[in-house]
Amino acid sequence: MKAKEYAAQYEALLVTGSPVHPAGLIVKQMVSEVGTLQATRQAQTNSAMIAILREQERKWQAFCRIVGDTNLKPEGFREVIRRSFPSYVIELWERTERVTKVHQRC
């Protein structure tokens, strides 16, 4: 699903008065989508998994911009992933982010 579609769903959930905060439902769907993308793409390497996580993080950040709710943190998806995935996945993700930033400066 695209960030715009998640934003529309978020707005609809706000209107209906969901007992669970709509952002929680959206981030849960995005985390679930990680597994779906992994299966669809047959992603079995660390680099493939990191690419999927980056993609979903960018989608979350776009969602936050579209919705414009200042209570939603752009780094919120990464925080959820930190709690949901094994620590080695997070360490690898953050290590590749540091390497990417170094290469961009060169």
C-alpha positions in Angstrom: 0.0 0.0 0.0 1.2 3.5 -0.7 1.7 6.3 1.9 -1.3 8.2 0.5 -3.5 5.1 0.9 -2.3 4.8 4.5 -3.0 8.5 5.1 -6.6 8.1 3.8 -7.1 5.1 6.0 -5.7 7.1 9.0 -8.2 9.9 8.3 -11.1 7.5 8.0 -10.1 5.9 11.3 -10.0 9.3 13.0 -13.5 10.0 11.8 -14.9 6.7 13.0 -13.4 7.1 16.4 -11.4 3.9 16.6 -10.7 2.7 20.2 -7.1 2.1 19.2 -5.1 5.1 18.0 -5.1 5.0 14.2 -1.3 5.5 14.0 -0.9 2.3 15.9 -3.0 0.4 13.4 -1.2 1.9 10.5 2.3 1.1 11.8 1.1 -2.4 12.6 0.0 -2.8 9.0 3.4 -1.4 7.7 5.3 -3.9 9.9 3.1 -6.7 8.6 3.8 -5.5 5.1 7.5 -6.1 5.7 6.8 -9.8 6.0 4.6 -9.7 2.9 7.2 -8.0 0.9 9.9 -10.4 2.1 7.8 -13.3 1.0 6.8 -11.8 -2.4 10.3 -10.8 -3.2 11.8 -14.0 -1.8 14.2 -11.8 0.2 16.5 -14.1 2.1 19.6 -12.0 2.5 20.4 -9.3 5.0 20.8 -6.7 2.3 17.3 -7.5 0.8 15.7 -7.3 4.3 17.5 -3.9 4.9 16.2 -2.6 1.6 12.6 -3.6 2.6 13.0 -1.9 6.0 14.3 1.3 4.4 11.5 1.3 1.9 8.9 1.0 4.7 10.6 3.6 6.8 10.5 6.1 3.9 6.8 5.2 3.4 6.2 5.9 7.1 8.0 9.3 6.8 5.9 10.2 3.8 2.8 9.1 5.6 3.7 11.5 8.5 4.3 14.4 6.1 0.9 13.7 4.3 -1.1 13.4 7.5 0.6 16.5 9.1 0.0 15.3 12.7 2.8 16.7 14.8 2.4 13.9 17.3 3.6 11.4 14.7 7.3 11.0 14.8 9.2 10.4 11.5 11.5 8.0 13.3 8.5 6.1 14.8 8.7 3.2 12.3 12.3 2.6 13.3 11.4 2.6 16.9 8.7 0.0 16.4 11.1 -2.1 14.4 13.6 -1.9 17.2 11.0 -3.5 19.5 9.8 -6.0 17.0 12.9 -7.4 15.3 15.9 -9.2 16.7 18.7 -6.8 17.7 21.1 -8.0 15.0 18.7 -6.8 12.2 18.6 -3.3 13.8 22.4 -3.2 14.2 22.9 -4.2 10.6 20.4 -1.7 9.4 22.0 1.1 11.4 25.5 0.1 10.3 24.5 0.2 6.6 22.9 3.6 7.2 26.2 5.0 8.6 28.2 3.5 5.7 25.7 5.0 3.2 26.1 8.5 4.8 29.9 8.3 4.6 29.7 7.3 0.9 27.3 10.2 0.2 29.8 12.7 1.7 32.6 11.5 -0.6 
